[in-house]
Amino acid sequence: METTPLHQAIFVWFAITLLIASYYFVYSLGRNRPKKIHLINWSRLPFPGAILEEHQGAEATKIEKRRRGLYVDGRLVVLNYSPFQLSKMVPNGHQLRNELRGRPVLNANLLYFLMEHPQFIPKDWKAKTERDPILRIYFWGTIYRDIDGSLYVCCLYWFGGRWHQSFSYLHEFWSSSWPTAVLESHPQESQT
């Protein structure tokens, strides 16, 4: 049987329709995915020319959203304020970095994951404070250097009805209402 241009057009239309339907089906399943996934280490730079200065953290991580919040490897992610910040003193990023040494800070891999899967971000991270209308949450486990040599750390914040990613330079003064995402000291074994 000889194929005519009409047959070819119908075949192409059918193939495209099937492809679109498959994509929609997979996409809709992805939006209703389970609340537990595995995160592979991403080697992503926030912009061209950025240089990775320091990176702490695991290569693969289990991320879960439970009633109490976001969990990484069975430990609750909490927002930490340094003693400088709690005393309302305004440290610069270098002072804050020194204070956070040895703490279980989270790296930019989690930030990038959360930007692509915002359903995992706890609702209370949208909260605004009296001092700052935007709550910026920093991921100190990854520090970058720009082409001028300045160090900076990335953050996540809610504005205009959606999540955004940004950064702050360490030589700048740090707001007392800009917390760091860290792991809670003790794993929450039985929490759901």
N, C-alpha and C positions, 0 to 999 in steps of 0.2 A: 504494500500500500504506500502510495506516495504522499509525503507530507506537504501540505500547502502552507502558504504564509499565514492563513487563518489558523491552521492547526498549531503552527509554531507560536503564534501570538497567544493562543489559548494556553499552551503549555507554559510559556513564560509567565503569563498572568497567574496561573495556578501555582507555579513554583514560588513566585514572589508572595502570593497570599499565604502559602504554607510557611514560608520563612517568617513573615510578619506575625502570623498566628503563633508559631513556635517561640519567637522572641517574647511576645506578650505573655504567653504561658509561663515561660521561665522567669521573666521579670516579675510577674505577679506572685509566683512561688517565692522568689527571693525576698519580696516585701513582707512575706509572712513567715520568714525563716525562724527556726528555733532561736531561743535567747542565748544560746551557747555556741561559740565558734572558736576556731583556732586562728591565731594571727601569726603570719610569717614575717620575719624581719624585712622591712622595706628599706632599700637604700635610695632614698629620695632626698633631693636637696630643695629647699624652699624657693630658690630662684637661681638662675644661671650666675655662675661666678662664686656661689657660696662654697665654703670649704668646711668640712666636718672637723671640728676642733676636738670634741670629746663626746663619746657615746657610751652610756651605761645601759645595761639591761639584757634580757634574755633574747635568744634567737627566735624562739617560738613561744607563744603565750596563749593561755586559755582566757577568753574574755566572756563574762557572763553579766547579764542584767538581772538583778534580783530585787525583791521588795525594798531592801535597805539601800540599794544603789548599784553602782558599777563595781564588779569584782574582776581582779586580774590574778590568775593563778590561785584562786580561792581566798584572796585577801581583798578587803574592801578598800576602794580608792577614796581617800578623804582629802579635803582641801585644807592645806596647812598654811598658817601664818607664822612667820618667824618672830622671835622675841622682839626684834627691832620693830616689826610691824605692829605687834600687839601693844607695844609701849607708845604707839603713835609717832615714833621716830621714823624718818624717811631715809632708809638706807639706799645706797646705790646697788646696782646689780652685782658688783664684785663682792661687797660685804655679804649680800644675801647668798651668793654662791659659796662663800666660805662657811657660812652658817649651815648650809645644806649638805656639806661634805659628810659622807657616811650615812645619810638618810636614804630611805627607799624611794627616791624620786622616780618618776616615770619619764620615759623618753618620747621623742617625737613620733616614733612608730605608732604609739597609741593615739596621738593627736591626728595623724594622717588617717588612721583607721576610723576614728570618730567622725572626721569630716566626711568620709565616704559612707558611714553607717550611723547617721545621727540618732537613730532610734535607740542606740545604746547610751546616749548622753543623759544623765539624770536631770530631771526637770528643775531641781533646785539649783543647778548650775546657771540657770538663766537669771537668778536673783540679782537685784540691784542693791547697792548700798547707799547710805546717805551721802557718803563722800564722793562716790563714783557712780554715775548712771549706768556704767557698763562694767560687769564683773569679768576680768581677764584671768584665765586660768593657765598657769605656766607649766611647761614640761621641761624641767631642768636636767633630765637625763641625757639630753642632746644639746650641745652648745656648738654654734657655728661661728665662723669668722668670715667677714666680707672681704672684698678685694682691697679695701683700705686698711685691713688689719683689726677692725673693731669686732669685738665679740658680741653675740646676741643669742637670745633664746626665744623659742616660738610659743605662742599662746593661742587659746581658743576663746571666743566670746560670742554672745548672742546679741544681735542688733538688727533691727528692721525686719523681724519675723524669721530670721534664719541665722545659722551658725557661720562664723567667719574665722579665718586663721590670720594671725599677724605675728609680730615679733617686737621685742624691745632690746635696745643695746644695753650692755652691762654697765657702761659708764653713766647711764642716765639714772636719775633718782627713781626709786621704786615706790609706787603707791602703797599705803598701808592696807588697801583693800584688794590687792592683786595676789591671790593665793597660789600655792604650788600644789600640783597633783602629786600625792604621795600614797604609798601603801600603808594601811593601818598596821600598827605594830604586831598584832597577833592575828593569825588566820581565823576566820569565822567558819568553823567546821560545819555547824549544823544550821546556819542561817539560810533561809531561802528567800 
